[in-house]
Amino acid sequence: MSDLNNIFDVGARALSAQMVRLNTTASNIANAGSVSSTPEGAFRPLRPVFETVYAEAAGNSDLATTDVAGIVALDRAPTKQFRPGDPNADADGFVYQSTVNVDEEMVEMTDASRQYQNILDSLSTLRTLMSRTLSMGQ
C-alpha cells in the first residue's frame, strides 16, 4: 500500500492529511448553527484520525509519513432548545443544536494551516538545497 520512495512522497502524503483536517474543520464551521428535530440527527463535529505509514521496505528505508485512517464524529450530546415555532421542532417544541464550538474549530484550522505551511516550507527548502548541490558540480 505504501509507495514511499523519497522525501517528496512523505511530504505529499503529509500535505494531503492536513488538507483533510482543514476540510473537516471547514465542514464543522459550516454546520455550527444547524438544528435537528432529533438528538441523533444533530450535527456532531468531525475529526480525522491519523495513522503512521511506513515504507514497505522497512529494512532498507527509514521513511514514514501520516495518512488519514478515517473521520470520526465527536461524542458530544446536542444542545436541547425550546423553539416551538421552528419548523424543525419536534412534537414538544424542542430542537437539537449542533455541538460545534466555533472558537475551538478556528484554533484547529489555524493549527492545521500552520502544519500545512511548515511541511510546504520544508519541501521547498529541500528542493532548493538539492538544486544548489547539483549546481556545485558545474
C-alpha positions as CSV (number, residue, x, y, z in Angstrom):
1,M,0.0,0.0,0.0
2,S,2.7,2.5,0.9
3,D,4.7,3.8,-2.1
4,L,7.1,5.9,-0.1
5,N,10.1,6.2,-2.4
6,N,11.5,9.6,-1.4
7,I,11.1,12.5,0.9
8,F,8.7,14.2,-1.6
9,D,6.3,11.2,-1.3
10,V,6.4,11.7,2.5
11,G,5.7,15.4,2.2
12,A,2.8,14.9,-0.3
13,R,1.1,12.5,2.0
14,A,1.5,14.8,5.0
15,L,0.1,17.7,3.0
16,S,-2.9,15.5,2.0
17,A,-3.6,14.6,5.6
18,Q,-3.5,18.2,6.7
19,M,-5.9,19.1,3.8
20,V,-8.4,16.6,5.1
21,R,-8.0,18.1,8.5
22,L,-8.7,21.6,7.0
23,N,-11.7,20.3,5.1
24,T,-13.3,18.6,8.1
25,T,-12.8,21.8,10.2
26,A,-14.4,23.9,7.4
27,S,-17.4,21.4,7.4
28,N,-17.7,21.8,11.2
29,I,-17.8,25.6,11.0
30,A,-20.4,25.5,8.1
31,N,-22.7,23.3,10.3
32,A,-22.1,25.2,13.5
33,G,-25.7,26.6,13.8
34,S,-27.6,23.7,12.4
35,V,-30.5,22.2,14.2
36,S,-32.4,18.9,14.0
37,S,-35.7,17.6,15.3
38,T,-33.9,14.6,16.9
39,P,-30.8,14.2,19.1
40,E,-29.4,11.6,16.7
41,G,-29.9,13.9,13.7
42,A,-28.0,16.8,15.2
43,F,-24.6,17.5,13.6
44,R,-21.6,16.5,15.6
45,P,-18.1,17.9,15.0
46,L,-15.8,15.7,12.8
47,R,-12.2,14.9,13.4
48,P,-9.7,13.0,11.2
49,V,-7.9,10.1,12.8
50,F,-4.2,9.9,11.7
51,E,-2.0,6.8,11.4
52,T,1.7,6.4,10.8
53,V,2.6,4.7,7.5
54,Y,6.0,3.1,7.0
55,A,7.7,2.4,3.7
56,E,7.3,-1.2,2.6
57,A,11.0,-1.9,2.6
58,A,11.3,-1.0,6.3
59,G,14.7,-2.7,6.5
60,N,16.1,-0.6,3.7
61,S,14.4,2.7,4.5
62,D,13.6,5.0,7.4
63,L,10.8,6.7,5.6
64,A,7.4,7.1,7.3
65,T,4.6,9.5,6.9
66,T,1.0,10.0,8.1
67,D,-2.3,9.1,6.4
68,V,-5.9,9.6,7.4
69,A,-7.3,6.3,8.8
70,G,-10.8,7.7,9.0
71,I,-13.0,10.5,10.1
72,V,-15.0,10.2,13.3
73,A,-17.8,12.3,14.9
74,L,-17.1,13.6,18.4
75,D,-19.3,12.1,21.0
76,R,-21.0,15.2,22.3
77,A,-24.6,15.5,23.3
78,P,-26.5,18.1,21.3
79,T,-28.0,21.2,23.0
80,K,-31.7,20.9,23.5
81,Q,-33.5,24.2,23.0
82,F,-37.2,25.1,23.3
83,R,-38.3,26.7,20.0
84,P,-42.0,25.9,19.3
85,G,-42.2,28.0,16.2
86,D,-39.2,26.4,14.4
87,P,-40.2,24.1,11.5
88,N,-37.5,21.6,12.7
89,A,-39.1,21.4,16.2
90,D,-40.3,18.0,17.5
91,A,-43.8,17.4,18.9
92,D,-42.8,19.0,22.2
93,G,-41.4,22.1,20.5
94,F,-37.7,21.3,21.0
95,V,-34.8,21.4,18.5
96,Y,-31.4,19.9,19.0
97,Q,-28.5,22.2,18.0
98,S,-25.1,21.0,16.8
99,T,-22.3,21.0,19.4
100,V,-19.7,22.7,17.2
101,N,-17.6,25.3,19.1
102,V,-16.5,27.8,16.5
103,D,-13.6,29.1,18.6
104,E,-12.3,25.5,19.0
105,E,-12.7,25.0,15.3
106,M,-10.8,28.2,14.5
107,V,-7.9,27.0,16.7
108,E,-8.0,23.7,14.9
109,M,-8.0,25.4,11.5
110,T,-5.1,27.7,12.4
111,D,-3.0,24.7,13.6
112,A,-3.8,22.7,10.5
113,S,-2.9,25.6,8.3
114,R,0.4,26.2,10.1
115,Q,1.3,22.5,9.8
116,Y,0.5,22.6,6.1
117,Q,2.7,25.6,5.7
118,N,5.5,24.1,7.7
119,I,5.5,20.9,5.5
120,L,5.4,23.1,2.4
121,D,8.3,25.2,3.6
122,S,10.4,22.1,4.4
123,L,9.8,20.6,0.9
124,S,10.7,23.9,-0.7
125,T,13.9,24.2,1.3
126,L,14.8,20.6,0.4
127,R,14.2,21.3,-3.3
128,T,16.4,24.4,-3.1
129,L,19.2,22.6,-1.4
130,M,19.1,19.8,-3.9
131,S,19.2,22.3,-6.7
132,R,22.2,24.1,-5.2
133,T,24.0,20.8,-4.6
134,L,23.6,19.9,-8.3
135,S,24.8,23.3,-9.4
136,M,28.0,22.9,-7.4
137,G,29.4,20.3,-9.8
138,Q,29.1,22.6,-12.8
